[in-house]
C-alpha cells in the first residue's frame, strides 16, 4: 500500500496564453535524437508533436543515411545529419554531434526509432551524463535497460515514458504484475532509482503509459483519464515524447510537464476517435487534433 506521504494529483496545470511580444526563442528549443533505417517515421512524429505542443524551435538528429527522408515528413524542423557507418549506426563523430546539439537546446528527447545496440547505448549514456533535461522513450528505454547501474550515471533531469513492456524490461517484473499494480510499481521503481538522492539532485519522473497512464515523481502521482483504445497503435508514444519535450521547453517543471502532456495527448485521441472512430485511428491522426486539444489546455 502506498505511503501517506504520496499525494494524488487530480488537476493538471494550464498552458499560459502567449504574450503578444513573444518569439520562437521564448517557447523552448527541442532536440529529438532517433531514427534508423526502416524507422524514419517515429522521429518525424515526435518532432511534429513538439511543434503542435507549443515548442518554438525543433531540431531532429538522425543518421545521415535517413536524414532527408525524415526531413520530408517534418518540414518545419531543422535537422542534424549524424555521421554513421554503412549500416546506419552512429559513429563516435555522430555522438559528438549529438552532444554539441544538447548543449544548445533546452530539452533533449532520445529514442524514437533509434534501434538497439552499442552505439545507441553510448548516446543514451552520454545524454544521462549531461545537464539538460532528457525525455527517454521507445528504444531510448530499451537501450537504457542494457546500461549497468544507469541511475548512478544520471546527471540530468529525466522523464522516462515506458509502456508496460518497456517498464517490464527496466524493472525485471512481469507485464502481468505491472498491469495489476500500475501506480504502485511506478512509484516503487522511481523510489528505487532515486534512492539516496537529495532535494538538490536532478528530478526524475516516470510516465507508465497505458489505460490510465500513471505519472509520478515519487512524492506525487497522477492517473490520467483521457484517451481511448484507438490510441493503441504504433507511433502514439512518439507523439507523447514530442509533447512532453515541448512542455518542458516551455518551462514547466518535469512532473507538471508530463501530466499536462499526457492529458493533452489523450484529449487529442478522444477528439480523433469521436470523428474517426477508434478502429481506424492511427498515430498521425493525433497531429491533426492536437491544435484543439492544446487550445483547450490554455488557461
C-alpha positions as a Python dict, from the first residue, in 0.01 Angstrom:
ca = {
    (1, 'X'): (0, 0, 0),
    (2, 'X'): (126, 348, -84),
    (3, 'X'): (255, 562, 199),
    (4, 'X'): (62, 864, 322),
    (5, 'X'): (341, 1090, 201),
    (6, 'X'): (240, 1026, -160),
    (7, 'X'): (-4, 1290, -288),
    (8, 'X'): (-252, 1213, -565),
    (9, 'X'): (-292, 1498, -813),
    (10, 'X'): (-624, 1537, -993),
    (11, 'X'): (-576, 1873, -1170),
    (12, 'X'): (-307, 1942, -1428),
    (13, 'X'): (-159, 2286, -1499),
    (14, 'X'): (-272, 2505, -1785),
    (15, 'X'): (-68, 2645, -2069),
    (16, 'X'): (-30, 3022, -2027),
    (17, 'X'): (-164, 3249, -2302),
    (18, 'X'): (107, 3370, -2537),
    (19, 'X'): (247, 3717, -2486),
    (20, 'X'): (197, 3941, -2788),
    (21, 'X'): (568, 4020, -2799),
    (22, 'X'): (671, 3654, -2767),
    (23, 'X'): (909, 3499, -3020),
    (24, 'X'): (1018, 3145, -3106),
    (25, 'X'): (1313, 3155, -2867),
    (26, 'X'): (1074, 3201, -2575),
    (27, 'X'): (899, 2867, -2617),
    (28, 'X'): (1175, 2613, -2599),
    (29, 'X'): (1444, 2462, -2816),
    (30, 'X'): (1381, 2089, -2850),
    (31, 'X'): (1627, 1840, -2996),
    (32, 'X'): (1498, 1492, -3083),
    (33, 'X'): (1751, 1212, -3138),
    (34, 'X'): (1633, 900, -3312),
    (35, 'X'): (1564, 721, -3635),
    (36, 'X'): (1731, 430, -3808),
    (37, 'X'): (1691, 253, -4143),
    (38, 'X'): (1333, 128, -4155),
    (39, 'X'): (1214, 356, -3872),
    (40, 'X'): (1210, 713, -4003),
    (41, 'X'): (853, 792, -3907),
    (42, 'X'): (899, 785, -3530),
    (43, 'X'): (1138, 1081, -3521),
    (44, 'X'): (916, 1283, -3753),
    (45, 'X'): (606, 1216, -3542),
    (46, 'X'): (788, 1331, -3228),
    (47, 'X'): (919, 1644, -3399),
    (48, 'X'): (579, 1742, -3537),
    (49, 'X'): (415, 1676, -3200),
    (50, 'X'): (670, 1901, -3029),
    (51, 'X'): (564, 2184, -3258),
    (52, 'X'): (195, 2110, -3201),
    (53, 'X'): (263, 2115, -2826),
    (54, 'X'): (400, 2467, -2849),
    (55, 'X'): (776, 2432, -2890),
    (56, 'X'): (932, 2732, -3059),
    (57, 'X'): (1220, 2552, -3228),
    (58, 'X'): (1258, 2181, -3301),
    (59, 'X'): (1563, 2005, -3440),
    (60, 'X'): (1595, 1634, -3505),
    (61, 'X'): (1924, 1445, -3516),
    (62, 'X'): (1916, 1128, -3726),
    (63, 'X'): (2170, 914, -3913),
    (64, 'X'): (2287, 1081, -4230),
    (65, 'X'): (2152, 791, -4438),
    (66, 'X'): (1791, 870, -4341),
    (67, 'X'): (1803, 1240, -4252),
    (68, 'X'): (1647, 1361, -4576),
    (69, 'X'): (1364, 1110, -4552),
    (70, 'X'): (1277, 1229, -4202),
    (71, 'X'): (1303, 1593, -4309),
    (72, 'X'): (1035, 1546, -4575),
    (73, 'X'): (793, 1435, -4303),
    (74, 'X'): (857, 1730, -4070),
    (75, 'X'): (940, 2034, -4286),
    (76, 'X'): (922, 2284, -4001),
    (77, 'X'): (1208, 2120, -3811),
    (78, 'X'): (1575, 2179, -3871),
    (79, 'X'): (1797, 1872, -3877),
    (80, 'X'): (2138, 1732, -3799),
    (81, 'X'): (2263, 1452, -4026),
    (82, 'X'): (2460, 1233, -3787),
    (83, 'X'): (2777, 1065, -3905),
    (84, 'X'): (2718, 691, -3929),
    (85, 'X'): (2866, 373, -4070),
    (86, 'X'): (2742, 177, -4371),
    (87, 'X'): (2479, 3, -4156),
    (88, 'X'): (2342, 335, -4035),
    (89, 'X'): (2488, 308, -3683),
    (90, 'X'): (2600, 640, -3537),
    (91, 'X'): (2978, 673, -3513),
    (92, 'X'): (3178, 849, -3237),
    (93, 'X'): (3175, 1160, -3458),
    (94, 'X'): (2795, 1138, -3467),
    (95, 'X'): (2784, 1109, -3090),
    (96, 'X'): (2985, 1430, -3064),
    (97, 'X'): (2729, 1597, -3291),
    (98, 'X'): (2451, 1489, -3053),
    (99, 'X'): (2632, 1628, -2751),
    (100, 'X'): (2700, 1958, -2927),
    (101, 'X'): (2330, 1986, -3004),
    (102, 'X'): (2243, 1902, -2643),
    (103, 'X'): (2446, 2197, -2517),
    (104, 'X'): (2249, 2430, -2743),
    (105, 'X'): (1895, 2317, -2656),
    (106, 'X'): (1652, 2342, -2366),
    (107, 'X'): (1542, 1978, -2371),
    (108, 'X'): (1664, 1659, -2536),
    (109, 'X'): (1431, 1375, -2639),
    (110, 'X'): (1607, 1047, -2717),
    (111, 'X'): (1482, 719, -2854),
    (112, 'X'): (1208, 727, -3119),
    (113, 'X'): (1303, 474, -3386),
    (114, 'X'): (1673, 472, -3296),
    (115, 'X'): (1718, 94, -3268),
    (116, 'X'): (1912, -100, -3006),
    (117, 'X'): (2286, -162, -2994),
    (118, 'X'): (2619, -46, -2856),
    (119, 'X'): (2628, 288, -3046),
    (120, 'X'): (2276, 370, -2930),
    (121, 'X'): (2364, 282, -2572),
    (122, 'X'): (2654, 526, -2591),
    (123, 'X'): (2414, 801, -2697),
    (124, 'X'): (2177, 724, -2409),
    (125, 'X'): (2462, 710, -2157),
    (126, 'X'): (2602, 1041, -2280),
    (127, 'X'): (2258, 1200, -2258),
    (128, 'X'): (2227, 1085, -1897),
    (129, 'X'): (2561, 1236, -1806),
    (130, 'X'): (2493, 1590, -1936),
    (131, 'X'): (2279, 1850, -1758),
    (132, 'X'): (1994, 1934, -1998),
    (133, 'X'): (1650, 1779, -1930),
    (134, 'X'): (1604, 1450, -2116),
    (135, 'X'): (1294, 1259, -2226),
    (136, 'X'): (1367, 889, -2288),
    (137, 'X'): (1118, 680, -2482),
    (138, 'X'): (1097, 373, -2703),
    (139, 'X'): (1443, 243, -2795),
    (140, 'X'): (1592, 502, -2563),
    (141, 'X'): (1440, 294, -2283),
    (142, 'X'): (1539, -38, -2439),
    (143, 'X'): (1899, 80, -2454),
    (144, 'X'): (1875, 220, -2101),
    (145, 'X'): (1779, -125, -1975),
    (146, 'X'): (2116, -253, -2101),
    (147, 'X'): (2324, 12, -1922),
    (148, 'X'): (2451, -121, -1591),
    (149, 'X'): (2359, 91, -1288),
    (150, 'X'): (2229, 374, -1502),
    (151, 'X'): (2082, 570, -1206),
    (152, 'X'): (2434, 626, -1071),
    (153, 'X'): (2539, 779, -1403),
    (154, 'X'): (2246, 1018, -1429),
    (155, 'X'): (2323, 1390, -1403),
    (156, 'X'): (2023, 1524, -1596),
    (157, 'X'): (1660, 1592, -1510),
    (158, 'X'): (1492, 1289, -1668),
    (159, 'X'): (1147, 1176, -1781),
    (160, 'X'): (1102, 807, -1864),
    (161, 'X'): (793, 720, -2069),
    (162, 'X'): (772, 338, -2085),
    (163, 'X'): (479, 128, -2196),
    (164, 'X'): (426, -185, -1981),
    (165, 'X'): (666, -396, -2190),
    (166, 'X'): (946, -141, -2165),
    (167, 'X'): (877, -96, -1795),
    (168, 'X'): (898, -473, -1753),
    (169, 'X'): (1245, -475, -1913),
    (170, 'X'): (1361, -187, -1694),
    (171, 'X'): (1243, -346, -1370),
    (172, 'X'): (1259, -723, -1438),
    (173, 'X'): (893, -757, -1340),
    (174, 'X'): (631, -941, -1541),
    (175, 'X'): (392, -739, -1753),
    (176, 'X'): (105, -906, -1568),
    (177, 'X'): (238, -778, -1236),
    (178, 'X'): (298, -432, -1378),
    (179, 'X'): (-52, -407, -1519),
    (180, 'X'): (-209, -530, -1196),
    (181, 'X'): (-30, -271, -980),
    (182, 'X'): (35, 19, -1213),
    (183, 'X'): (57, 313, -974),
    (184, 'X'): (241, 117, -707),
    (185, 'X'): (507, -30, -936),
    (186, 'X'): (572, 310, -1096),
    (187, 'X'): (624, 473, -757),
    (188, 'X'): (835, 184, -625),
    (189, 'X'): (1061, 185, -930),
    (190, 'X'): (1113, 560, -916),
    (191, 'X'): (1199, 549, -547),
    (192, 'X'): (1448, 269, -612),
    (193, 'X'): (1612, 465, -894),
    (194, 'X'): (1640, 777, -676),
    (195, 'X'): (1744, 602, -354),
    (196, 'X'): (1989, 825, -173),
    (197, 'X'): (1908, 1133, -384),
    (198, 'X'): (1876, 1473, -220),
    (199, 'X'): (1645, 1763, -300),
    (200, 'X'): (1930, 1924, -493),
    (201, 'X'): (1964, 1628, -730),
    (202, 'X'): (1804, 1647, -1077),
    (203, 'X'): (1441, 1541, -1090),
    (204, 'X'): (1324, 1203, -1219),
    (205, 'X'): (969, 1138, -1343),
    (206, 'X'): (815, 811, -1460),
    (207, 'X'): (525, 803, -1707),
    (208, 'X'): (384, 450, -1718),
    (209, 'X'): (173, 454, -2034),
    (210, 'X'): (-147, 263, -2099),
    (211, 'X'): (-512, 285, -1999),
    (212, 'X'): (-495, 526, -1707),
    (213, 'X'): (-139, 647, -1768),
    (214, 'X'): (42, 698, -1437),
    (215, 'X'): (278, 991, -1383),
    (216, 'X'): (488, 1009, -1067),
    (217, 'X'): (792, 1182, -921),
    (218, 'X'): (787, 970, -604),
    (219, 'X'): (610, 1236, -398),
    (220, 'X'): (309, 1299, -621),
    (221, 'X'): (123, 1087, -873),
    (222, 'X'): (-140, 1147, -1137),
    (223, 'X'): (-363, 894, -1313),
    (224, 'X'): (-483, 1023, -1650),
    (225, 'X'): (-848, 991, -1750),
    (226, 'X'): (-825, 1094, -2117),
    (227, 'X'): (-751, 866, -2411),
    (228, 'X'): (-906, 555, -2563),
    (229, 'X'): (-815, 215, -2716),
    (230, 'X'): (-787, 367, -3062),
    (231, 'X'): (-456, 513, -2948),
    (232, 'X'): (-309, 164, -2904),
    (233, 'X'): (-117, 184, -3230),
    (234, 'X'): (239, 233, -3344),
    (235, 'X'): (359, 592, -3324),
    (236, 'X'): (125, 712, -3050),
    (237, 'X'): (408, 705, -2797),
    (238, 'X'): (630, 910, -3027),
    (239, 'X'): (363, 1180, -3027),
    (240, 'X'): (371, 1183, -2647),
    (241, 'X'): (751, 1209, -2647),
    (242, 'X'): (733, 1528, -2851),
    (243, 'X'): (461, 1670, -2630),
    (244, 'X'): (650, 1607, -2306),
    (245, 'X'): (960, 1769, -2453),
    (246, 'X'): (755, 2069, -2571),
    (247, 'X'): (605, 2125, -2226),
    (248, 'X'): (946, 2106, -2058),
    (249, 'X'): (1078, 2352, -2315),
    (250, 'X'): (804, 2595, -2212),
    (251, 'X'): (945, 2599, -1859),
    (252, 'X'): (710, 2358, -1682),
    (253, 'X'): (885, 2154, -1417),
    (254, 'X'): (914, 1789, -1512),
    (255, 'X'): (618, 1643, -1324),
    (256, 'X'): (379, 1916, -1439),
    (257, 'X'): (509, 1892, -1796),
    (258, 'X'): (449, 1519, -1804),
    (259, 'X'): (99, 1545, -1654),
    (260, 'X'): (-5, 1817, -1897),
    (261, 'X'): (141, 1635, -2197),
    (262, 'X'): (-32, 1309, -2105),
    (263, 'X'): (-367, 1482, -2067),
    (264, 'X'): (-338, 1676, -2394),
    (265, 'X'): (-224, 1360, -2575),
    (266, 'X'): (-525, 1163, -2452),
    (267, 'X'): (-762, 1451, -2525),
    (268, 'X'): (-637, 1466, -2885),
    (269, 'X'): (-700, 1093, -2910),
    (270, 'X'): (-1054, 1137, -2781),
    (271, 'X'): (-1124, 1415, -3030),
    (272, 'X'): (-988, 1197, -3312),
    (273, 'X'): (-1188, 892, -3205),
    (274, 'X'): (-1510, 1093, -3183),
    (275, 'X'): (-1480, 1182, -3550),
    (276, 'X'): (-1287, 889, -3700),
    (277, 'X'): (-1374, 602, -3468),
    (278, 'X'): (-1133, 400, -3258),
    (279, 'X'): (-1069, 119, -3506),
    (280, 'X'): (-928, 333, -3788),
    (281, 'X'): (-740, 582, -3574),
    (282, 'X'): (-365, 600, -3637),
    (283, 'X'): (-92, 798, -3468),
    (284, 'X'): (-57, 1063, -3737),
    (285, 'X'): (-424, 1149, -3687),
    (286, 'X'): (-336, 1279, -3342),
    (287, 'X'): (-133, 1558, -3501),
    (288, 'X'): (-449, 1688, -3667),
    (289, 'X'): (-635, 1705, -3335),
    (290, 'X'): (-354, 1838, -3118),
    (291, 'X'): (-429, 2202, -3207),
    (292, 'X'): (-775, 2179, -3049),
    (293, 'X'): (-650, 1970, -2757),
    (294, 'X'): (-370, 2219, -2691),
    (295, 'X'): (-610, 2512, -2727),
    (296, 'X'): (-834, 2352, -2465),
    (297, 'X'): (-533, 2334, -2231),
    (298, 'X'): (-467, 2709, -2234),
    (299, 'X'): (-566, 2881, -1910),
}
